[in-house]
Amino acid sequence: MSISELSDFLPGSFVINKGNKSWGIGQVQSSVKNIVTINFEHVGKKVINIDIIELETININAINRSI
């Protein structure tokens, strides 16, 4: 896999779907080009086209410290 096939979302990173925050926090499972597979806490696994759905990377450690 070449570097041009990778998206900005690395496996293991945490994200939220800005348009559906009720999905909860998701952990990236894989990403190739504009397709990212994410396991969300409230809706399970979703395959997302990041050209259509806006994701935001979050720092899960910062969230855990504020609880």
Contacts in CASP RR format, 6 or more apart in sequence:
PFRMAT RR
TARGET T0000
AUTHOR 0000-0000-0000
METHOD contacts of the structure
MODEL  1
MSISELSDFLPGSFVINKGNKSWGIGQVQSSVKNIVTINFEHVGKKVINI
DIIELETININAINRSI
1 32 0 8 1.000
5 32 0 8 1.000
5 33 0 8 1.000
6 31 0 8 1.000
6 32 0 8 1.000
6 33 0 8 1.000
7 31 0 8 1.000
7 32 0 8 1.000
7 33 0 8 1.000
7 34 0 8 1.000
7 35 0 8 1.000
7 36 0 8 1.000
7 50 0 8 1.000
8 31 0 8 1.000
8 57 0 8 1.000
9 15 0 8 1.000
9 28 0 8 1.000
9 31 0 8 1.000
9 36 0 8 1.000
9 50 0 8 1.000
9 55 0 8 1.000
9 57 0 8 1.000
10 28 0 8 1.000
10 31 0 8 1.000
11 28 0 8 1.000
11 29 0 8 1.000
11 30 0 8 1.000
11 31 0 8 1.000
12 27 0 8 1.000
12 28 0 8 1.000
12 29 0 8 1.000
13 27 0 8 1.000
13 28 0 8 1.000
13 57 0 8 1.000
14 25 0 8 1.000
14 26 0 8 1.000
14 27 0 8 1.000
14 28 0 8 1.000
14 57 0 8 1.000
14 58 0 8 1.000
14 59 0 8 1.000
14 60 0 8 1.000
15 25 0 8 1.000
15 26 0 8 1.000
15 27 0 8 1.000
15 28 0 8 1.000
15 38 0 8 1.000
15 55 0 8 1.000
15 56 0 8 1.000
15 57 0 8 1.000
15 58 0 8 1.000
16 23 0 8 1.000
16 24 0 8 1.000
16 25 0 8 1.000
16 26 0 8 1.000
16 55 0 8 1.000
16 56 0 8 1.000
16 58 0 8 1.000
17 23 0 8 1.000
17 24 0 8 1.000
17 40 0 8 1.000
17 48 0 8 1.000
17 53 0 8 1.000
17 54 0 8 1.000
17 55 0 8 1.000
18 54 0 8 1.000
18 55 0 8 1.000
18 56 0 8 1.000
19 53 0 8 1.000
19 54 0 8 1.000
22 42 0 8 1.000
23 40 0 8 1.000
23 41 0 8 1.000
23 42 0 8 1.000
23 43 0 8 1.000
23 46 0 8 1.000
24 40 0 8 1.000
24 41 0 8 1.000
24 42 0 8 1.000
24 43 0 8 1.000
25 40 0 8 1.000
25 41 0 8 1.000
25 58 0 8 1.000
25 60 0 8 1.000
25 63 0 8 1.000
26 38 0 8 1.000
26 39 0 8 1.000
26 40 0 8 1.000
26 41 0 8 1.000
27 38 0 8 1.000
27 39 0 8 1.000
28 36 0 8 1.000
28 37 0 8 1.000
28 38 0 8 1.000
29 37 0 8 1.000
29 38 0 8 1.000
29 39 0 8 1.000
29 45 0 8 1.000
30 36 0 8 1.000
30 37 0 8 1.000
31 37 0 8 1.000
34 49 0 8 1.000
34 50 0 8 1.000
34 51 0 8 1.000
35 47 0 8 1.000
35 48 0 8 1.000
35 49 0 8 1.000
35 50 0 8 1.000
36 47 0 8 1.000
36 48 0 8 1.000
36 50 0 8 1.000
36 55 0 8 1.000
37 45 0 8 1.000
37 46 0 8 1.000
37 47 0 8 1.000
37 48 0 8 1.000
38 45 0 8 1.000
38 46 0 8 1.000
38 48 0 8 1.000
38 55 0 8 1.000
39 45 0 8 1.000
40 46 0 8 1.000
48 55 0 8 1.000
END
